[in-house]
Amino acid sequence: MAPTFLLVGMPGLSAVPSWWTIPLVAVYLLSVLGNSTILWIIALEPTLHCPMYSFLFLLSVSDVGLATALMPTLLGLALADAHAVPASACLLQMFFVHVFSIMESSVLLAMALDRALAICRPLHYSTLLTNDVISKISLAIAFRCLGLHLPLPFLLAHMPYCHPQVLTHSYCLHPDMARLACPGAWGAVYSLFVVLSAMGLDPLVIFFSYGLIGRVLQGLGSSENRRKAGQTCAAHLSAVLLFYMPMILLALIDHLRVPIPQPAHTLLSYVHFLLPPLINPILYSIKLKEIRERILKRLLPRKGVAAQ
């Protein structure tokens, strides 16, 4: 195992590393504030203790965790132009980035299935998704995240590396580290399995679920019912597209070897990891009436209290 890995910063900003510290810290603080507000509202409101908002709670946890896991190397690059990262620190960051990334993907999958059941099987919804079932799904998500990624740091730490330890991102990712390994290394094979079993399978099932939802919505007689159901799904689908589209574009660019400038490649990577934690709380606050009303109720004083 190499003692250090070298990270790639945003090209063109290395001469003035402190300049992009301000937007970077602002994005992080706004992400934490927005997701913490969602967590606070759901935890305090008993009427929101139902499957859809339980999954939204988990989504906010994964967003805060993902944004936090990315910050050490991003701030190191922004504040000190620190490209060299010790192997142990790189493996630790890689583990947490991917745990929370797979958690987000798993929660988006659970939310899509939740909406599919609510719209396609409304009469059986409450009996199928009980609190006990939600607890089991949450445990399954935790076991999936940890089970898939616990072996990776150990495999990557003991792999033989045949290429210079220069990564292509501003943070440590296991596909990026695995491609530096010698041909036939087990860590690289397992890394590919992890990517395909989560990031490859989840979006297929999610888009299939929304295909079923679309068919049912077309058959609804009332336009008001279609509007209400569609409005709820719009926030979920927006979150799905926001999370997966940059990743799919990056995969296509790498696979097809599309010659794009390095800043565009790096920016797409930032969008994939940093934008969902920032935008998701805004999406759900705007699109979901229950969340919006309870935020206003908690943050704005009542007329009676204000008059005293």
Legacy VTK file of the C-alpha trace (Angstrom):
# vtk DataFile Version 3.0
C-alpha trace
ASCII
DATASET POLYDATA
POINTS 308 float
0.000 0.000 0.000
1.312 3.425 -0.942
1.938 5.763 2.034
0.024 8.615 0.331
-2.465 9.306 -2.431
-2.564 12.502 -4.474
-5.913 14.249 -4.987
-6.971 16.470 -7.868
-8.385 19.875 -6.974
-10.506 22.164 -9.103
-8.210 23.170 -11.989
-7.566 26.886 -12.113
-8.211 27.452 -8.410
-4.934 26.112 -7.034
-3.339 29.557 -7.374
-5.994 31.077 -5.112
-7.080 28.133 -2.924
-8.764 30.267 -0.271
-11.167 31.834 -2.804
-13.424 28.809 -3.084
-13.386 28.104 0.661
-16.284 30.542 1.172
-18.788 28.903 -1.228
-17.636 25.452 -0.089
-18.242 26.196 3.595
-21.511 27.971 2.736
-22.782 24.922 0.820
-21.859 22.643 3.723
-23.436 24.827 6.425
-26.638 25.303 4.394
-26.806 21.540 3.785
-26.456 20.786 7.496
-28.958 23.500 8.436
-31.567 22.352 5.909
-31.292 18.663 6.721
-31.165 19.309 10.473
-34.413 21.258 10.135
-36.047 18.305 8.361
-34.762 15.921 11.062
-35.991 18.243 13.827
-39.469 18.647 12.339
-39.981 14.924 11.716
-38.686 13.966 15.178
-40.932 16.470 16.992
-44.159 15.965 15.006
-45.984 12.701 15.888
-48.233 13.115 12.818
-45.154 12.705 10.609
-44.163 9.362 12.127
-45.282 7.404 9.061
-43.372 5.450 6.364
-42.820 8.284 3.891
-41.398 10.660 6.518
-39.400 7.906 8.215
-37.588 7.399 4.915
-37.199 11.162 4.511
-35.598 11.215 7.987
-33.073 8.585 6.848
-32.424 10.542 3.646
-31.527 13.642 5.658
-29.200 11.579 7.875
-27.408 10.246 4.790
-27.171 13.757 3.297
-25.547 15.204 6.439
-23.189 12.221 6.683
-22.180 12.410 3.016
-21.499 16.155 3.086
-19.492 15.807 6.313
-17.403 12.893 4.999
-16.354 14.932 1.933
-15.268 18.058 3.798
-11.806 17.100 5.194
-10.069 16.733 1.811
-12.125 19.475 0.134
-11.212 21.966 2.866
-7.597 20.781 2.785
-7.442 21.557 -0.929
-9.290 24.857 -0.548
-7.376 26.200 2.460
-3.888 24.784 2.000
-3.794 23.276 -1.508
-3.042 19.956 0.256
-3.066 17.280 -2.457
-1.240 14.534 -0.553
-3.416 12.396 1.740
-2.095 9.559 3.942
-3.364 6.145 2.850
-5.086 5.497 6.201
-6.982 8.824 6.047
-7.901 8.171 2.415
-9.307 4.715 3.241
-11.275 6.142 6.170
-12.816 8.872 4.017
-13.544 6.386 1.239
-15.414 4.137 3.689
-17.685 6.879 5.042
-18.297 8.541 1.664
-19.476 5.265 0.165
-21.439 4.137 3.227
-23.516 7.328 3.165
-23.709 7.311 -0.641
-25.084 3.741 -0.682
-27.372 4.688 2.208
-28.785 7.552 0.128
-29.280 5.260 -2.865
-30.976 2.627 -0.672
-33.285 5.201 0.930
-34.270 6.607 -2.477
-35.090 3.037 -3.524
-37.196 2.522 -0.385
-38.998 5.835 -0.981
-39.794 4.854 -4.577
-41.234 1.517 -3.436
-43.179 3.310 -0.705
-44.791 5.664 -3.258
-45.457 2.756 -5.638
-47.312 0.859 -2.891
-49.208 3.960 -1.753
-50.444 4.754 -5.283
-50.713 1.292 -6.860
-52.039 -0.577 -3.782
-53.683 2.099 -1.602
-56.053 -0.323 0.155
-53.194 -2.563 1.308
-50.657 0.180 2.003
-51.196 0.515 5.762
-51.114 -3.251 6.305
-48.010 -3.787 4.169
-45.860 -0.939 5.539
-46.290 -1.199 9.291
-43.874 0.310 11.828
-42.314 -3.136 12.267
-41.699 -3.424 8.515
-40.203 0.091 8.403
-37.804 -0.838 11.242
-36.733 -3.970 9.355
-36.187 -1.973 6.137
-34.075 0.562 8.070
-31.961 -2.249 9.541
-31.593 -3.827 6.101
-30.344 -0.491 4.726
-27.783 -0.228 7.551
-26.573 -3.815 7.044
-26.368 -3.273 3.289
-24.248 -0.123 3.628
-21.879 -1.561 6.219
-21.801 -5.096 4.819
-20.868 -3.992 1.315
-18.148 -1.574 2.401
-16.510 -3.082 5.488
-14.280 -5.396 3.404
-13.143 -2.625 1.023
-10.650 -0.719 3.248
-8.911 -3.993 4.170
-8.823 -5.259 0.572
-7.564 -1.941 -0.810
-4.980 -1.578 1.973
-3.333 -4.880 1.008
-3.588 -4.578 -2.791
-0.476 -4.303 -4.949
-0.481 -1.029 -6.893
1.074 -0.864 -10.353
0.227 2.736 -11.225
1.128 6.124 -9.713
-1.150 6.870 -6.759
-2.797 9.901 -8.387
-6.589 9.986 -7.944
-8.933 11.780 -10.338
-11.169 13.425 -7.726
-10.883 15.767 -4.757
-11.795 12.947 -2.350
-11.062 9.249 -2.003
-13.425 6.888 -3.869
-12.960 3.140 -4.100
-13.357 2.810 -7.925
-10.715 5.518 -8.272
-8.335 3.675 -5.923
-9.095 0.242 -7.389
-8.144 1.288 -10.931
-4.589 1.911 -9.690
-4.216 -1.728 -8.619
-2.295 -4.369 -10.525
-4.422 -6.484 -12.912
-6.348 -9.276 -11.200
-6.303 -7.751 -7.687
-9.277 -8.971 -5.642
-9.922 -5.529 -4.238
-10.571 -4.163 -7.733
-12.951 -7.032 -8.541
-14.885 -6.555 -5.305
-15.014 -2.777 -5.887
-16.692 -3.385 -9.275
-19.178 -5.768 -7.621
-20.107 -3.122 -5.033
-20.716 -0.490 -7.718
-22.880 -2.774 -9.876
-24.873 -4.254 -6.974
-25.899 -0.853 -5.608
-25.474 2.047 -8.005
-26.282 -0.154 -11.000
-29.310 -1.985 -9.599
-31.005 0.712 -7.503
-31.764 3.243 -10.280
-33.227 0.480 -12.485
-35.690 -0.556 -9.752
-36.471 3.088 -8.918
-37.304 4.048 -12.507
-39.335 0.842 -12.910
-41.347 1.818 -9.795
-42.036 5.279 -11.198
-43.073 3.678 -14.477
-45.733 1.720 -12.564
-46.776 4.905 -10.760
-47.118 6.737 -14.091
-49.397 4.035 -15.478
-51.663 4.191 -12.421
-51.778 8.011 -12.466
-52.933 7.955 -16.098
-55.856 5.783 -15.100
-57.035 8.011 -12.240
-60.359 9.607 -13.120
-59.993 12.720 -10.974
-57.480 15.336 -12.084
-57.291 16.533 -8.454
-56.179 13.055 -7.308
-53.597 12.958 -10.084
-52.299 16.371 -9.036
-51.959 15.419 -5.358
-50.262 12.101 -6.094
-48.040 13.687 -8.739
-46.972 16.513 -6.428
-45.805 14.054 -3.772
-43.889 11.996 -6.333
-42.341 15.088 -7.944
-40.110 15.763 -4.917
-38.968 12.131 -4.801
-38.296 11.957 -8.533
-36.399 15.269 -8.445
-34.188 13.911 -5.649
-33.589 10.718 -7.648
-32.589 12.611 -10.810
-30.392 15.000 -8.818
-28.506 12.100 -7.244
-28.167 9.712 -10.192
-27.918 11.862 -13.338
-24.419 13.329 -12.674
-23.187 9.837 -11.730
-24.650 8.317 -14.933
-23.115 11.122 -17.017
-19.702 10.563 -15.398
-19.939 6.810 -16.031
-20.865 7.372 -19.695
-18.059 9.907 -20.161
-15.493 7.502 -18.685
-16.841 4.471 -20.592
-17.101 6.231 -23.957
-13.864 8.164 -23.325
-15.551 11.457 -24.186
-12.879 14.182 -24.316
-14.224 16.781 -21.882
-12.115 19.333 -19.963
-10.939 18.251 -16.513
-12.803 21.153 -14.800
-16.107 19.882 -16.279
-15.365 16.350 -15.050
-14.498 17.620 -11.567
-17.572 19.867 -11.479
-19.888 16.945 -12.355
-18.369 14.998 -9.476
-19.006 17.918 -7.091
-22.602 18.181 -8.331
-23.182 14.454 -7.708
-21.940 14.552 -4.123
-22.552 18.099 -2.870
-25.746 19.246 -4.563
-28.244 16.617 -3.236
-27.561 17.428 0.460
-28.084 21.118 -0.341
-31.153 20.836 -2.599
-33.087 17.918 -1.052
-34.318 19.857 2.027
-35.477 22.693 -0.246
-37.272 20.274 -2.587
-39.141 18.517 0.203
-39.966 21.736 2.029
-41.509 23.214 -1.123
-43.232 20.122 -2.521
-44.548 18.493 0.677
-47.259 20.573 2.290
-46.987 18.768 5.655
-43.283 19.596 6.012
-43.755 23.195 4.878
-46.649 23.847 7.273
-44.856 22.367 10.264
-41.667 24.307 9.574
-43.697 27.527 9.478
-45.585 26.477 12.612
-42.353 25.840 14.538
-40.366 28.826 13.263
-43.025 31.544 13.135
-44.616 32.633 16.435
-48.360 32.375 16.790
-50.341 35.565 16.607
-51.476 35.166 20.172
-47.919 34.757 21.446
-46.633 37.628 19.320
-49.326 39.954 20.672
-48.333 39.407 24.301
LINES 1 309
308 0 1 2 3 4 5 6 7 8 9 10 11 12 13 14 15 16 17 18 19 20 21 22 23 24 25 26 27 28 29 30 31 32 33 34 35 36 37 38 39 40 41 42 43 44 45 46 47 48 49 50 51 52 53 54 55 56 57 58 59 60 61 62 63 64 65 66 67 68 69 70 71 72 73 74 75 76 77 78 79 80 81 82 83 84 85 86 87 88 89 90 91 92 93 94 95 96 97 98 99 100 101 102 103 104 105 106 107 108 109 110 111 112 113 114 115 116 117 118 119 120 121 122 123 124 125 126 127 128 129 130 131 132 133 134 135 136 137 138 139 140 141 142 143 144 145 146 147 148 149 150 151 152 153 154 155 156 157 158 159 160 161 162 163 164 165 166 167 168 169 170 171 172 173 174 175 176 177 178 179 180 181 182 183 184 185 186 187 188 189 190 191 192 193 194 195 196 197 198 199 200 201 202 203 204 205 206 207 208 209 210 211 212 213 214 215 216 217 218 219 220 221 222 223 224 225 226 227 228 229 230 231 232 233 234 235 236 237 238 239 240 241 242 243 244 245 246 247 248 249 250 251 252 253 254 255 256 257 258 259 260 261 262 263 264 265 266 267 268 269 270 271 272 273 274 275 276 277 278 279 280 281 282 283 284 285 286 287 288 289 290 291 292 293 294 295 296 297 298 299 300 301 302 303 304 305 306 307
